[in-house]
Structure formats: C-alpha cells, structure tokens
C-alpha cells in the first residue's frame, strides 16, 4: 500500500507521539556483567514519568515479531539456530558460526523470544505511524544495528531496524532515510541495503581504526544501483560537540535534500558521550539535545512528520543514557523547556543507591566536564575534511 502526500494528510489525524515499552524489554539480558544493560530503558521511562513528560496513554505495548517478519531480513536457518540456543540445544561449534555464544553475544535463556519482542517493538512503532495513530514513535528497546542476515554481532541478535525497513518497503513502498548517530558504525543496516536506492543510510561514528566494528569508511557509498545512497562520516577519536554537530547538521541537511525521503528512522545510540566506557569520543549532553531537534525538523520538512526513533548503544547507563534518551522524547512532544529545571529529586533518590556513580542533578553537563585536548584544532580540521569527502558524491551533482 502506497500513500500519496494528500492521502497521508487525510489519514493522519493525530499529532500524538507514542512510547513503545514493556517491562519485558529487560529480559534481553546477556549476563550481570555484560555492558549491554537494558535497565537504561527503565530508568529513562522513570525519568520521563518523574518529569511528567509521559503519561500512561502515551505508552504502547510492543508485540512479538513473527518468524515470517523476522525472515523479511534474517535467514530462516539463523532464526532456527537462535531458537535452539534459547532452549540450550545449539552446539557450541554451530553457535560460533552464527555469532551466538561469543563474548559479545553470549547465549541466554529465551533469547529468541526476548529478541523477537525487540523487533516487534520497532514494527509496532511502524504500524502506529503508518496507520495515522501517531506522528512520531519512540522504541528505546530497539536499535540493534549490528545484526546481520545470518549472524549475531556486537550485542545484537536480530536487527530490528533492518526488519522494520524491509517491512516498510513490503507494506508501504516508502523511501526510507536511516540516520545512525551511535559511536559505532551502523554496519548491519548499511550492508542490508547497500545495493538499494530506495534506502539511504547515514552513519556518523567514531573511526573504525580504534573501535568495533572497524567499518564505516567514507568510501563505503553503496553498490550497483545503490551507489550514492550510503554515507559514512568516521570522526576522529576525542571529537567534541561542535565538530560532531557540524558534521551531523551539514550531512543530514544535504542528504535529506538530495534523497527526499518518505519517512525517517533514527538510531539514537548515546555512546559518543565523554563518560561512555567503550568509546573514545568527547561529547556532552549538548549533542543529545541537538540530534533529535534536527531529525524532527527533517521529518516535518520531507516526511509529513513521519519519524521513528529507536535506541542503540550507550554504556554509561546511569549518568548519560537516561538523560540522552529522554531528550528524544522531549523533542518529539515539544517539551524542551523542561531542561530549564533540575532533574527530579525523586528520580535521583530512587536510583542513586543502585548506581555506582553519582547521578547528575541537571539535564546538561558542567562546562568543564571535558578536559582540554591539545589536538582539538587538528581533530576538527580532519573531521571537516572527512565530511567534505563523504558528501562529495552529492555536492558534485
């Protein structure tokens, strides 16, 4: 089913935003010591509730993705392997071939069900936006951008984003702009649509010279008829807010004008922050206020408002992720004025005893958070050159 602009405007009677959530999201859990910890979704939801930015009527329960839906992207044999692993019936050798049972992606009970629910959450977001029940949808349990067609990778079993884009293509025939601001390259989604001119992928990430998955070079631009629809901006280590935002704002603005999408999907990894333990970027909460603001603008400029946002990376689950992800929702519901207040004391009191670090009391970080970096000018200049090279394919058109 394809919507024309007029059809969609008539259908779309709601400016409502929906928050896709279930307490079962925390069942996607590898082990107690694994850096991927879904308590960050729970603490984010609680922060939004304490700030009165979200109400029960905003919350939508995710459904479970069916095997047929998972197979829109994933190999059937891989889905069966995940099911076998879930009940302890997958051999170690077979599991390793599928990327299951590794240090990054260890096996856990009911892994298939927990993973399929995360995919179903993103599909629920798609259905709400495309049915006209909501203009924007946020699913923080999603964003598993490293999953491959037949292999788990980088904490990701199933790739909810790739499945959702395939679902959008099959059901609605839309041009999809996928924007990934996770510090790690959005490899799984990029390769899934590398030869597809109806999906444009933009990934702004830390250079793969130092960081998993090691891909995302500026010259990864697509293949065949898909050439010119994959964009990568690998930033130098220790990049700060202004340089990151300069790349993001120029790239997204120019790419959206070039591609003219029907819908935008953003992956909102929160691991470019200075506090993140797995990456080497030096950004602050200033970045996480600006990222959804421009995405929101682009959605209304080109997509009649259709915007689906998912979570992703983010491994400082106490000081960074709850604030960063709350800012996505605050932007969706146009309540950024809340940043003028301090964080609710009831939220701090509720979670401080569980946190190994002191929780922040304000939405933004202190101005002296990032220690001065001697190479700052060199880093900024290098990033600017990278941006120019990455966009040269459309700037020359």
Residue pairs with C-beta under 8 A, 6 or more apart in sequence:
1 171
1 172
1 173
2 172
2 173
2 174
3 11
3 130
3 172
3 174
5 304
8 132
8 304
8 306
9 304
11 131
11 132
12 132
12 135
12 304
12 305
13 132
14 132
14 133
14 134
14 135
15 135
15 305
16 58
16 133
16 134
16 135
17 58
17 134
17 135
17 136
17 137
17 138
17 329
17 332
17 333
18 58
18 59
18 60
18 125
18 128
18 133
18 134
18 136
18 137
18 138
19 45
19 48
19 54
19 58
19 59
19 60
19 137
19 138
19 329
20 59
20 60
20 61
20 62
20 121
20 122
20 124
20 125
20 128
20 137
20 138
20 139
20 140
20 141
20 142
21 41
21 45
21 59
21 60
21 61
21 62
21 121
21 139
21 140
21 141
22 61
22 62
22 117
22 121
22 141
23 42
24 114
24 117
25 38
25 41
25 42
25 62
25 117
25 118
25 121
25 140
25 141
26 38
26 39
26 41
26 42
27 110
27 113
27 114
27 117
28 38
28 114
28 115
28 117
28 118
28 141
29 37
29 38
29 108
29 114
30 36
30 105
30 106
30 108
30 155
31 106
31 108
34 106
34 155
35 155
35 277
35 278
35 315
36 155
36 315
37 315
37 317
38 141
39 317
40 140
40 314
40 317
40 321
40 322
40 325
41 140
41 141
41 311
41 325
43 317
43 318
43 321
43 322
43 351
44 140
44 321
44 322
44 325
44 326
45 54
45 140
46 322
46 347
46 350
46 351
47 322
47 323
47 326
47 343
47 344
47 347
48 54
48 326
48 329
50 344
50 346
50 347
51 326
51 338
51 341
51 343
51 344
51 347
53 326
53 329
53 330
53 333
53 335
53 338
54 329
60 124
60 128
60 137
61 124
62 117
62 118
62 120
62 121
62 124
62 139
62 141
63 120
63 121
63 123
63 124
64 113
64 116
64 117
64 120
65 116
65 117
65 119
65 120
65 123
65 158
65 160
65 163
66 116
67 76
67 79
69 119
69 120
69 123
69 163
69 167
70 79
70 116
70 119
70 158
70 163
71 79
72 163
72 166
72 167
72 170
73 149
73 159
73 162
73 163
73 166
73 192
74 147
74 149
74 150
74 158
74 159
74 163
75 149
75 150
77 150
78 98
78 149
78 150
78 151
79 112
81 90
81 94
81 95
81 98
81 100
82 98
82 100
82 111
82 112
82 115
82 152
82 157
82 158
83 112
84 90
85 95
85 100
85 101
85 107
85 111
85 112
86 107
86 109
86 110
86 111
86 112
86 113
88 107
90 100
90 101
90 107
92 101
95 101
95 107
96 102
98 150
98 151
98 152
99 105
99 148
99 151
99 152
99 153
100 107
100 111
100 152
100 157
101 107
102 152
104 153
104 154
104 155
105 152
105 153
105 154
105 155
105 156
105 157
108 114
111 157
112 157
115 144
115 157
115 158
116 158
117 141
118 141
118 142
118 144
118 158
118 160
119 142
119 158
119 160
119 163
119 164
121 139
121 141
121 142
121 160
122 139
122 142
122 160
122 161
122 163
122 164
122 308
122 310
123 160
123 163
123 164
123 167
124 137
124 139
125 137
125 138
125 139
125 142
125 164
125 308
125 310
126 137
126 164
126 167
126 168
126 308
127 133
128 134
128 137
129 135
129 136
129 137
129 263
129 306
129 307
129 308
130 168
130 171
130 172
130 306
135 305
135 306
135 307
136 296
136 299
136 305
136 306
136 307
136 308
136 309
136 332
137 307
137 308
137 309
138 309
138 310
138 328
138 329
138 332
139 160
139 308
139 309
139 310
139 311
140 310
140 311
140 325
141 310
141 311
142 160
142 161
142 164
142 310
142 311
143 160
143 161
143 182
143 267
143 268
143 269
143 310
143 311
143 312
143 313
144 155
144 156
144 157
144 158
144 159
144 160
144 161
144 188
144 312
145 156
145 159
145 161
145 180
145 182
145 184
145 186
145 187
145 188
145 189
145 267
145 269
145 312
146 153
146 154
146 155
146 156
146 159
146 184
146 187
146 188
146 213
147 153
147 156
147 157
147 158
147 159
147 160
147 162
147 188
148 159
148 188
148 191
149 192
153 187
153 188
153 213
154 184
154 212
154 213
156 188
159 188
159 189
159 192
160 310
161 178
161 188
161 189
161 265
161 267
161 310
162 188
162 189
162 192
162 193
164 265
164 308
165 176
165 178
165 189
165 192
165 193
165 199
165 265
166 192
168 174
168 176
168 263
169 176
169 198
169 199
174 198
174 261
174 262
174 263
175 198
175 199
175 200
175 259
175 260
175 261
175 262
175 263
176 198
176 199
176 200
176 261
176 262
176 263
176 264
176 265
177 200
177 202
177 255
177 256
177 259
177 261
177 263
177 264
177 265
177 298
177 302
177 303
178 186
178 189
178 193
178 199
178 200
178 201
178 202
178 264
178 265
178 266
178 267
179 202
179 252
179 264
179 265
179 266
179 267
179 295
180 186
180 189
180 201
180 202
180 203
180 204
180 205
180 266
180 267
180 269
180 312
181 204
181 205
181 248
181 266
181 267
181 268
181 269
181 272
181 291
182 203
182 205
182 267
182 268
182 269
182 271
182 272
182 312
182 313
183 205
183 206
183 211
183 269
183 271
183 272
183 276
183 278
183 279
183 281
183 313
184 205
184 206
184 211
184 212
184 213
184 269
184 271
184 279
184 313
185 203
185 205
185 208
185 213
185 214
185 215
185 216
185 232
185 234
186 201
186 203
186 205
186 216
186 267
187 213
187 215
187 216
189 201
189 267
190 201
190 203
190 215
190 216
190 220
190 230
190 232
193 199
193 201
193 226
193 229
193 230
194 220
194 222
194 223
194 226
194 230
195 222
195 223
195 224
195 225
195 226
196 225
196 226
196 229
197 222
197 225
197 226
197 228
197 229
199 226
199 229
200 229
200 230
200 231
200 255
200 259
200 261
201 229
201 230
201 231
202 231
202 232
202 233
202 251
202 252
202 255
203 216
203 231
203 232
203 233
204 232
204 233
204 235
204 244
204 247
204 248
204 251
205 211
205 216
205 232
205 233
205 234
205 235
206 234
206 235
206 237
206 239
206 272
206 279
206 280
206 281
207 216
207 234
207 235
207 236
207 237
208 214
208 215
208 216
208 217
208 234
210 237
210 280
211 279
211 280
216 232
216 234
217 232
217 234
218 232
218 233
218 234
218 386
218 389
218 390
220 230
220 232
221 227
221 228
221 229
221 230
221 231
221 393
222 228
222 229
222 230
228 393
228 394
229 259
231 251
231 255
231 390
231 391
232 390
233 247
233 251
233 383
233 386
233 387
233 390
234 386
235 243
235 244
235 247
235 281
235 383
235 386
236 379
236 382
236 383
236 386
237 280
237 281
237 379
238 280
238 281
238 282
238 373
238 375
238 376
238 379
239 272
239 281
239 282
239 283
239 379
239 383
240 282
240 283
240 370
240 373
240 376
240 379
241 283
241 284
241 286
241 287
242 380
243 379
243 380
243 383
243 384
244 272
244 281
244 283
244 287
244 383
245 286
245 287
245 290
246 383
246 384
246 387
247 383
247 384
247 386
247 387
248 290
248 291
248 294
249 290
249 294
250 387
250 391
251 387
251 390
251 391
252 294
252 295
252 298
253 294
253 298
254 391
254 394
254 395
255 391
255 394
256 264
256 298
256 301
256 302
258 394
258 397
260 302
261 302
261 303
262 302
262 303
262 306
263 303
263 306
263 307
263 308
264 295
264 298
264 299
264 302
264 303
264 306
264 307
264 308
265 307
265 308
265 309
265 310
266 291
266 292
266 295
266 307
266 308
266 309
266 310
266 328
267 310
267 311
267 312
268 291
268 292
268 309
268 310
268 311
268 312
268 324
268 325
268 328
269 311
269 312
269 313
269 314
270 276
270 288
270 312
270 313
270 314
270 320
270 321
270 324
270 325
271 278
271 279
271 281
271 312
271 313
271 314
271 315
272 279
272 281
272 283
272 287
273 281
273 283
273 284
273 285
273 287
273 288
273 314
273 316
273 320
273 324
274 281
274 282
274 283
274 284
274 365
274 369
274 370
275 316
275 319
275 320
276 313
276 314
276 315
276 316
276 320
277 315
277 316
278 313
278 315
279 313
282 370
282 373
284 364
284 365
284 369
284 370
285 320
285 323
285 324
285 327
285 363
285 364
285 365
286 364
286 365
288 323
288 324
288 327
288 328
289 327
289 331
289 336
289 339
289 364
291 328
292 309
292 327
292 328
292 331
292 332
293 331
293 336
295 307
295 309
295 331
296 307
296 331
296 332
299 305
299 306
299 307
307 332
309 328
309 332
311 325
314 320
314 321
314 324
314 325
318 351
318 355
318 356
318 357
318 359
319 357
319 359
319 360
323 343
323 360
323 363
327 336
327 339
327 363
330 336
330 338
330 339
338 363
339 363
339 364
341 363
342 361
342 362
343 359
343 360
343 361
343 362
343 363
348 359
348 361
351 359
352 358
352 359
373 379
388 395
